[in-house]
Amino acid sequence: MLRFDGRVVIVTGAGNGLGKEYALAFGERGASVVVNDLGGSTSGDGSKSSRPADEVVDLIKSRGGKAVADYHSVEDAKAVIQTAIDNFGRVDILVNNAGILRDKSFVNMTEQDWDLVHRIHLRAAYLLTHAAWPYMRKQKYGKVIVTSSTSGLYGNFGQANYSAAKMGLVGLSNTLSLEGAKYNITCNAIAPTAFSRLTQDLLPPGAEENLKPAFVMPLVLYLCHESCADTGSLFEVAGGWMGKVRLQKSSGAMVRRANAPMTVEDVRDNWQEIVSFAKPLYHLTQADQVTHIMNAVESISNTDQGNSNVLTETFTYTPNQLILYALAVGCSLRQPNALRFLYENHENFSALPTFAVIPAQSLSMAIVSSGKMGIDIDLSRVLHGEQYVELYQPLPTSGTVTLKGKVVDVLDKGSGAVVIYDVEMFDENDTLIALNQFVIFSVGSGGFGGKKVSEHQRPTVAAPKRKPDHVCSDKTTIDQAALYRLTGDENPLHIDPAFASTAGFSRPILHGLCTFGHSARHVLSTYANDDPALFKAIKVRFTKPVEPGQTIETHMWREGNRIFFESKVPESSQTVLTGGYVDLHNVVLNTTSPGAPQEMSKTTPTSSRVNLKTKAAFVEINKRAQSQPELVKKIGAIIVFDITKDGNVQQSWTIDGKKGTIYEGSPQEGAKAQVTITVDDDDFVDLATGKANAPALFAKGKIRAKGNVMLAQKLSTLFKDQAKL
Ligand SMILES: CCCCCCC[C@@H](O)CC(=O)SCCNC(=O)CCNC(=O)[C@H](O)C(C)(C)COP(=O)(O)OP(=O)(O)OC[C@H]1O[C@@H](n2cnc3c(N)ncnc32)[C@H](O)[C@@H]1OP(=O)(O)O
């Protein structure tokens, strides 16, 4: 039998319920008991009575135990502890049990309700333990219990004050267990459910039998016994069941990447991992938690993704590879601007933006065969499903890039499995320069019961339902696939008739990324004057195979800076690429490209009469203004340049008709300086090229600067001196 002979215990709120049960049990097992009870009501008001404490003391004594009554409020903590010292000369065990309720829905809760509950539960536990602490430290022995609640752990309607105080007690206990360890003082928290004066109105009928305080008492006594070393623990206990409660967290995700800004979208894109409890973590100490974070942070530089699934590889290329790629996707000296992609000594020698797929693709085989997908894939039946590429800066024309790739999802599409993997590309300074998302369709690998859609998949976007604004086409050669495979994708599907036939094709098919490269080039040529710096992103789905020798016809629709496209093969009348779009930083029409000017006349209304009443109208004006500078002359414009907090210049502009302002890109909040340029009927600004007669505008007082004087002056001088905005 576990006994407490020689131990002095204080039980607060011991006149009834749980406290009474503890006090009687301690008394029975040899402890000297201070039976503290103010004798008040459950809400803490009304008259006080010494009767409850006296009755418990009498009972203990009648059973041969030692006990003394204490009628102080728990807020009068020193006096409570003094009762133990005066009567028994020490204090070994403190059970913080007293409590009151002031239940109210949050909207009706008063400060008084909040404060009183906090004072009696949390503050009094602090005061009492604080008053007992020096005695316990000195004698190098102490057992403290705080009473938390499931209302704190899980929340309970109408108990905002009580729940908060009860969780506060868990925090108090956690820290006291650490501070007391050196002095052999333990501190534990319990979250009991028992039928008592306090809970009788809350518990369902019949609860009395099963939720007796006697079913909680044994845990408390055991925790207070010298043979129990547990400390800093929290227990739920009710009806004879008891268990330990601990905090668990998801294994989470490191969403920060090396040398890349951390964004809200990073959080969104990793949400599944952040909230998944599939592999929970438990940290028992603050040190564990700090170590975990430090390891996670370190892993950014080790794996640059904080994720062990990340595969890393480097890829070195020379201008020759850029040229080979350009030829493989149909670049030809017949085209006006092709030289910049085909001649390494050209003053603007550049990589085609879609060359970004080539280094990234080098990681494909490693990723697909890494076993991280959880399904078996038959490599002879793998088709390219979709591709997304985003460039953060133009690609270097040579050098070594580092690739980091990982599988982000595997989908079950019934007829096949879809594997989605992201590959990030970093330059030699570890700066993120491109993101590729590959979507691979593995024919026949479906039906494994996996999910059907992925929030990580970059969506395709349907083209507008009108005739295309522009069409470009290229006839591929019979050797197109043979040429393209030299860029790095050596899949025999594209060259070996026997392999192609195993995969179910009558002859080798063209690489999906070769078709993709052709179409991307068509868009770049038509809408970006072949300038790779204007390219932002591209997405497409491969819907039908293309055979070498067939024609790739790219149908394009422009909406602002987004060019929608679909590609068709006239020989088979099939649409081979769907849902495609290219996002450009700016549209610049290539007037040397046959057909481009016609596109403008086809889609741009010539009328300058527009309804300015709605925002949609403003947007429309803006679109027209960009393509028709003369319009701007008629309706006027305000261009605002902001210097942002971090020193960047941002441009926003307002088409300012007779009825006022508005337009996208409102002036930057917190801008340090701002330059506003007002353009009227008699001024000329070509918004398509950004050129204006700035000195003339300045002379007319139409360039105004405000904000930080130095910066504003600098900015306005800049625009005065330079005619190009
Ligand atoms: C080793 C590692 C890496 C390898 C990388 C790749 C290497 C390259 O060398 C390989 C290539 O280049 S292959 C050539 C390019 N690709 C192609 O030609 C594929 C053309 N597409 C098809 O044939 C069919 O769309 C097909 C067969 C893909 C799907 O057709 P169906 O089975 O008829 O599917 P359908 O009934 O239309 O749709 C079923 C569900 O699948 C989704 N889906 C369809 N096409 C998809 C595609 N292309 N990509 C992604 N998902 C696709 C549909 O949306 C549908 O899903 P849900 O039911 O959820 O709507």
The ligand as an SDF file (V2000), in Angstrom:
LIG
                    3D

 60 62  0  0  0  0  0  0  0  0999 V2000
   11.8710    8.2930  -67.5200 C   0  0  0  0  0  0  0  0  0  0  0  0
   11.2770    9.4840  -67.0990 C   0  0  0  0  0  0  0  0  0  0  0  0
   10.6880   10.5750  -67.7290 C   0  0  0  0  0  0  0  0  0  0  0  0
   10.0570   10.5300  -69.0270 C   0  0  0  0  0  0  0  0  0  0  0  0
    9.6000   11.8180  -69.5870 C   0  0  0  0  0  0  0  0  0  0  0  0
    8.9250   11.7500  -70.8820 C   0  0  0  0  0  0  0  0  0  0  0  0
    9.8200   11.2460  -71.9700 C   0  0  0  0  0  0  0  0  0  0  0  0
    9.4440   11.6800  -73.3720 C   0  0  0  0  0  0  0  0  0  0  0  0
   10.4810   11.2700  -74.2050 O   0  0  0  0  0  0  0  0  0  0  0  0
    8.1330   11.0480  -73.7840 C   0  0  0  0  0  0  0  0  0  0  0  0
    7.4090   11.8470  -74.8260 C   0  0  0  0  0  0  0  0  0  0  0  0
    7.8220   12.8510  -75.2750 O   0  0  0  0  0  0  0  0  0  0  0  0
    5.9130   11.2400  -75.3610 S   0  0  0  0  0  0  0  0  0  0  0  0
    5.3390   12.3570  -76.5620 C   0  0  0  0  0  0  0  0  0  0  0  0
    4.4800   13.4600  -76.0360 C   0  0  0  0  0  0  0  0  0  0  0  0
    3.2850   13.0330  -75.3840 N   0  0  0  0  0  0  0  0  0  0  0  0
    2.2580   12.4940  -76.0240 C   0  0  0  0  0  0  0  0  0  0  0  0
    2.2900   12.3020  -77.2030 O   0  0  0  0  0  0  0  0  0  0  0  0
    1.0710   12.1510  -75.2120 C   0  0  0  0  0  0  0  0  0  0  0  0
   -0.1790   12.5490  -75.9150 C   0  0  0  0  0  0  0  0  0  0  0  0
   -1.3210   12.3090  -75.0810 N   0  0  0  0  0  0  0  0  0  0  0  0
   -2.0360   11.1560  -75.1210 C   0  0  0  0  0  0  0  0  0  0  0  0
   -1.7420   10.2940  -75.9460 O   0  0  0  0  0  0  0  0  0  0  0  0
   -3.1710   11.0020  -74.1770 C   0  0  0  0  0  0  0  0  0  0  0  0
   -3.5480   12.2820  -73.6990 O   0  0  0  0  0  0  0  0  0  0  0  0
   -2.8440   10.1240  -72.9290 C   0  0  0  0  0  0  0  0  0  0  0  0
   -2.4370    8.7450  -73.3890 C   0  0  0  0  0  0  0  0  0  0  0  0
   -1.7030   10.7530  -72.1270 C   0  0  0  0  0  0  0  0  0  0  0  0
   -4.0730   10.0250  -72.0570 C   0  0  0  0  0  0  0  0  0  0  0  0
   -5.1110    9.5680  -72.8180 O   0  0  0  0  0  0  0  0  0  0  0  0
   -6.2830    8.6960  -72.1760 P   0  0  0  0  0  0  0  0  0  0  0  0
   -5.7310    7.5400  -71.4490 O   0  0  0  0  0  0  0  0  0  0  0  0
   -7.2590    8.4710  -73.2640 O   0  0  0  0  0  0  0  0  0  0  0  0
   -6.8260    9.6550  -71.0980 O   0  0  0  0  0  0  0  0  0  0  0  0
   -8.2110   10.4420  -71.0820 P   0  0  0  0  0  0  0  0  0  0  0  0
   -9.3310    9.4620  -71.0720 O   0  0  0  0  0  0  0  0  0  0  0  0
   -8.1970   11.4930  -72.1190 O   0  0  0  0  0  0  0  0  0  0  0  0
   -8.1190   11.1220  -69.6700 O   0  0  0  0  0  0  0  0  0  0  0  0
   -8.0170   10.3450  -68.4710 C   0  0  0  0  0  0  0  0  0  0  0  0
   -7.5240   11.2010  -67.3680 C   0  0  0  0  0  0  0  0  0  0  0  0
   -6.1500   11.5510  -67.6000 O   0  0  0  0  0  0  0  0  0  0  0  0
   -6.0150   12.9580  -67.7210 C   0  0  0  0  0  0  0  0  0  0  0  0
   -5.1110   13.2170  -68.8200 N   0  0  0  0  0  0  0  0  0  0  0  0
   -5.3560   12.9920  -70.1310 C   0  0  0  0  0  0  0  0  0  0  0  0
   -4.2870   13.3700  -70.8390 N   0  0  0  0  0  0  0  0  0  0  0  0
   -3.3840   13.8310  -69.9730 C   0  0  0  0  0  0  0  0  0  0  0  0
   -2.1140   14.3810  -70.1460 C   0  0  0  0  0  0  0  0  0  0  0  0
   -1.5740   14.5400  -71.3450 N   0  0  0  0  0  0  0  0  0  0  0  0
   -1.4520   14.7850  -69.0500 N   0  0  0  0  0  0  0  0  0  0  0  0
   -2.0100   14.6770  -67.8240 C   0  0  0  0  0  0  0  0  0  0  0  0
   -3.2230   14.1570  -67.6090 N   0  0  0  0  0  0  0  0  0  0  0  0
   -3.9040   13.7370  -68.7010 C   0  0  0  0  0  0  0  0  0  0  0  0
   -7.3970   13.4780  -68.0190 C   0  0  0  0  0  0  0  0  0  0  0  0
   -7.5540   14.8080  -67.5580 O   0  0  0  0  0  0  0  0  0  0  0  0
   -8.2580   12.5280  -67.2590 C   0  0  0  0  0  0  0  0  0  0  0  0
   -8.2300   12.8860  -65.8940 O   0  0  0  0  0  0  0  0  0  0  0  0
   -9.5910   13.1850  -65.1220 P   0  0  0  0  0  0  0  0  0  0  0  0
  -10.3380   11.9040  -65.2310 O   0  0  0  0  0  0  0  0  0  0  0  0
   -9.1500   13.5250  -63.7510 O   0  0  0  0  0  0  0  0  0  0  0  0
  -10.2160   14.3070  -65.8770 O   0  0  0  0  0  0  0  0  0  0  0  0
  1  2  1  0
  2  3  1  0
  3  4  1  0
  4  5  1  0
  5  6  1  0
  6  7  1  0
  7  8  1  0
  8  9  1  0
  8 10  1  0
 10 11  1  0
 11 12  2  0
 11 13  1  0
 13 14  1  0
 14 15  1  0
 15 16  1  0
 16 17  1  0
 17 18  2  0
 17 19  1  0
 19 20  1  0
 20 21  1  0
 21 22  1  0
 22 23  2  0
 22 24  1  0
 24 25  1  0
 24 26  1  0
 26 27  1  0
 26 28  1  0
 26 29  1  0
 29 30  1  0
 30 31  1  0
 31 32  2  0
 31 33  1  0
 31 34  1  0
 34 35  1  0
 35 36  2  0
 35 37  1  0
 35 38  1  0
 38 39  1  0
 39 40  1  0
 40 41  1  0
 40 55  1  0
 41 42  1  0
 42 43  1  0
 42 53  1  0
 43 44  1  0
 43 52  1  0
 44 45  2  0
 45 46  1  0
 46 47  1  0
 46 52  2  0
 47 48  1  0
 47 49  2  0
 49 50  1  0
 50 51  2  0
 51 52  1  0
 53 54  1  0
 53 55  1  0
 55 56  1  0
 56 57  1  0
 57 58  2  0
 57 59  1  0
 57 60  1  0
M  END
$$$$
